[in-house]
Amino acid sequence: MAFVTTLATAFALVLAQVTFANAQNRPATFADLAEQVSPSVVNITTSTTIAGRTGPQGLVPEGSPFEDFFNDLDRGPGQGQRRSSALGSGFVISEDGFIVTNNHVIEGADEILIEFYPGGEPGVPAELIGTDPNTDIAVLKVDLDGLPFVEFGDSTAEGSRVGDWVMAMGNPLGQGFSVSAGIVSARDRALSGTYDDYIQTDAAINRGNSGGPLFNMVGEVIGVNTAILSPNGGSIGIGFAMSSAVVTNVVDQLIEFGETRRGWLGVRIQDVTPDMVEAIEGLDLARGALVTDVPAGPAENAGMLAGDVILNFDGIEIEDTRELVRIVGNSPVGKEVPVAVLRDGDMEDLIVVLGRRETSEAVAFPASTEEEAAPEQSEILGLTLSEITPDLTDQFSLSVDTGLVITAINPDSEAASKGLLEGDVITEAGQEPVASVSDLEERIEAATEAGRKSLLLLVRRGGDPRFVALVLEE
């Protein structure tokens, strides 16, 4: 009995020690950290001359997911020309005066003034070095030396785990320097941008915090506070900071070149959906990036083809298109990159020399028009199909001269639920070209004989291709 009591006592002591150790991991105060990094955080005031009565300046573009989030305070009514001010935050990253903030804080500004932490320099003019609207990042420069600065930290899953403590600093609602604390609530959040990689936090972020730093517990910047999700414009504990993994590369390029220079693969891609797996030979899971178009450029030079599934880029396994776009964009222009693709059930190893997205993408993929409606001939898989004729080319403004035009669609069919429209053109089936209805029927027959339950179609709308898998009829 005494032995049992001794064991119970020992267990209670161990449990108390573990509990105490866990409690010790919680910061008793953020005061030391705030004192350490505060001199590197700045308030930003911008001024813009505007004509006539207009909406607040310094807001993100209309229609952006950030539109209702934050940035900042238009001052005063008025007719004719007037000055409009906006407020935001930023942080110093070098002793010679480079400052990081959000693009939407300084966008369109005629004058940018920097206010340093109380006791520091007030109202210092800043020069705009460069901006990147894609990640909402801007770099400024002040003509001062010997400034206290902060460094970027590790925002990856290993360095910034969900549940880790974080601290935000900035100028909320124009109230001046302010500190808030919380945890990493989630990672890898995407709002709408191509390169989105946001850290979600419940640290209080409000209008005016835009561009301010999100710190880890050793005073490193792991994110740039950019947006909040809120029904009323105030913090409800759902804030977003662009991860340092994205920001550091952008900042380095803006300082060196005054602009971004992102790697470019030169393909159109789409995600592989679960219903496509059965139709793609050799694929076991819905993963990778499915190539829908390969114009003249790096990928074509390397031998990549429409229908290839990119599974590995530069040694990194690719889960989806978002991951591929981000990795390619962060790769240096001109780099030789090994790319592994799945083609006709076999793996192919290619070497791609990356181009530059900013100068090449618009040339390779000129803007195309989307079309709509009208009917005609031969029903397959819920689609009424016709070979391309001059009349149909005029009617739908077709940009291809070979394939099958969808002239009508059964609204109850799977094809309709997959988003196919009249005027779309099927140019491949089972990753083979189709120019006639008989070609499509042969592809369906071959897929059925091979025991496949679905058929992969390459569909073009305007100049934009995408793959769609349709279940074969029993």
Helices and strands as residue ranges (DSSP letters): H 2-25, H 31-37, G 38-40, E 41-50, E 82-92, E 98-102, H 103-106, E 111-115, E 124-125, E 127-132, E 137-141, E 165-170, G 172-174, E 178-189, E 198-201, E 213-215, E 221-228, E 239-243, H 244-257, E 263-264, E 268-271, H 274-277, E 289-293, H 298-301, E 309-313, E 316-317, H 321-329, E 336-343, E 346-353, E 355-356, H 357-364, E 379-380, E 383-387, H 390-396, E 404-409, H 414-417, E 425-429, E 432-433, H 437-449, E 454-461, E 464-471
